[in-house]
């Protein structure tokens, strides 16, 4: 008799499990609250005194505990290098270091703002400056991510063009289809990261009033950027087990 493979979980249960796994991580909860925060900002249009505007502010404050150790997580790779070391390409290494420095400024400034809001620090002017430093750090790290991604796109397209010109290796139709699917998957990932960071740069520039963006526009960009984060952090779906047949 053939052995029957165990029944797969219903799609909605499998999706719920992946969501719970995401929210079990502090980064996942942080990005989920960020989505709600920007959604509230979008709904309220930033109207002073509106209930949803207050909700957006409270949600922003509730994200702080998930970020307490973020500066430490950034300083360690800056000092000792990331796992596996820095890339050999000097340009990529410089971009990665500037990206980390931007994130460090973002979180350190954000911590100063939070400490002032709860009364641990009393200098309101310093908190205002720290808030600007935080936003500029966030914007610069997003710009560095964009730069790294554009370089990666150029490399992907260059490799694809070289492979297309190389006629010395005969490929079957199945191999060509597999290569084409892999290329489109890379392109889709690149475009997701690029569009996400364009949105995040827009959020930071809007908050800093470098661009004349309305609160509702900032909220919409923030929702999109946060949803992209959640999608990227979502655990991969389980691989369906192939049924094995055994003669009995």
N, C-alpha and C positions, 0 to 999 in steps of 0.2 A: 504493500500500500504506500501511497505517496504521503509524505508528511505535510501537514497543512501549516502554512505560516501564520503566526499570530495576527489577529485582526488589528489593523491600524486604527489609531484614535480618530474620531470624527474631526473634520477640519476645524470646526469652531473651538473644540477643546484643545487641539494642538496649538492654535493661534493664541488662546488664552494662556496656555502654559508658557509659551515664549514671552508673552507680555509680563507674566508674573516673574519670570526669570530676569527680565530686564529691570523691573521695578525692585527686585531684591538687591540691586547694586545701588550704591549711593549716587553714582553718576547718572544712572537711569532715572532715579527719583528727582534729581536736580533738573534734568532736561524735561521731564514730564511737568514739573511745577513751572518751568520756564515757558512751556507751551501754554499753560493755563494763564500765566502772568500776562503774556503778550495778547492772548485771546481776550482777556478782560480789558486790556488797554485799547484794543481794537473796538470792542463793543462800547466802551465808554467814550471813545474819541478823545481821551485825556481830559475830559471836562472836570475842572477843579471842583472838589466837593462831592462829585458823583460817587455813588456806592461802589460801582465797579472800578473806578479809579483807585479807591481805597483798597479794594480787593487786590488789584494789581500790585500796589505797594506792599501789602501784607504778604502776598505770595513771594515777592522779591526778597523780603526779609526772611521768610521761612526757608529759603534756599541756602542761607549762610552756613548752617551747621554741616552741610554736605561738602563744604569747600574749605574747611579749616586747615586740612593738611595739603592743600593744592600747592602752596608755595614750596613746601619741602619736596613734593614730587617733581617739581620743575628744577629746583636748585641742584638736586643730586645728579641728574644727567648733564646739567650744564658744567658741573665740576669734574665729574668722572667719565662723562660720555654715556651715550645710550647703550643698551645691550647690543653687542655685536660691533660697537664702535661707530664713529662717524663715517659717512660716505667718503670715498676717495675723491669725488668731485668737489673741489673747493667751493664752487658757487653754491651747490646744494647744501654743503655743510654750513656755509655762512647764512643761507636762508633759514635753515633749521635752527641755528643758534639765535638768530634775530626773532624768529617765531617764539621760541621759548622765553626770551627776554621780554617780549611783548606780553605774553601770558603772565609772566611773573609780575610785571607792573600792574596788569589788570587785577590779579588776585590780591596783591599787597594793597593797592589803592582801595579796593573793595572792602578789605578788612578794616582799614582805617575809617572808612565811611560807616561801616557797621558798628565799630567800637564807639564812635561818636554818637550814633543814634541811640545806643543803649546806656550812654552816660559814662563809659569807661574813659573816654577822652572828652575834653571840654572845648577844644579849639575849633570853632565852627569854620573859620577861614581855612584852616588846614584840611578839614574834611572836604570843603568845596574843591580845593586844589587836588586832593587825593582822588576825588570823584572824576575830575577831568583826566588825571594821569591814568586812572583805571580805564576810562573809555578810549583814550588814545592808545593805550597798550593793547586793548582788545582789537581796535581797528588795525593797528600795525601787524598784529599776529595773523589776522584774517588776510591782510594784503600779502604777507609772506606765504601763507598757505596757497593763495591764488597764484603767486609767482612759481612756487614749487609744482603746482598742478599743471600750469601752462607748459613748463619745461617737460613734465611727464607726458603731456599730450603730444608735444613735438616729437619726443622719442618714440612714442607709440606709433605715430603716423609715419615716421621715418623707417621704423622696423617693418611696418606693413608694406610700404612702398618697395623696400629692398626685397622682401619675400615675394612680392608680386613680380618683380623683375627677374628673380632667380628662377630660371627655367631648367637648371641642371638637375633638379630633384623632381621626379615625377610623383604626383600625388593622386590618390584615388578621389572619387567624388565625395566619399565619406570624410576623408581627411580634409578636403577643401571646405566642406560644410562645418566641420569642427573648428577649423582655424577661423572661419568667418564669424562663427558664433562667439568664439573667445575674443576676437577683435571688437565686436559690438558690445560685449560685456565690459571690456576695458573702457571703451568710449562712453558708455552709459555711466560708469563709476566716475570718470573724470568730469563729465558734465554735471553730475549731481553735486560733487564737491565744489566745482566752480560756481554754480548757481547759488549754492548754500552760502559760500563766503562772500559773494557779491551782495546777498541779502544782509549778511552780518555787518559788512562794511557800511551798508546803507543805514542799518540800525544805529551803529556807533556815530556815524556822521550826522544823522538826524538828531540824536540826543545832544551832541556837541554843537548843534546848530551850524554845522559846516555846510549842510544842505537844507533847503527850505521844505522839509518834510513835515506833514501834519502828523499828530499822534496816531491817528488811525492807520496811516501808511506805515509808520514805524512799527505799530502793532502787527500789521499784516506781514511785514518782512520778518519780524521776530518769530511769529508763528511758523512761517515757512522754514526759517533756519533751524528752529528747535525740532520741528517734525523731521527734518533731514537728519539731525543728530540722533533722534530716536530710531529712525530707520537704519542708520549705520550701526547702531549699538544693538539692534535686535538680534538675539541668538539665531543662528542658522537653523532652518527646519530640520528635523531628524530625517536621515536617509532611509527610505523605505527598504525593508529587508526583502531580498528576493526569495521566493519560496524554493526550498530545496526538496527535490524528489528522491526518495529512497525506495528501493525495491525491498519488499518484505515477504 
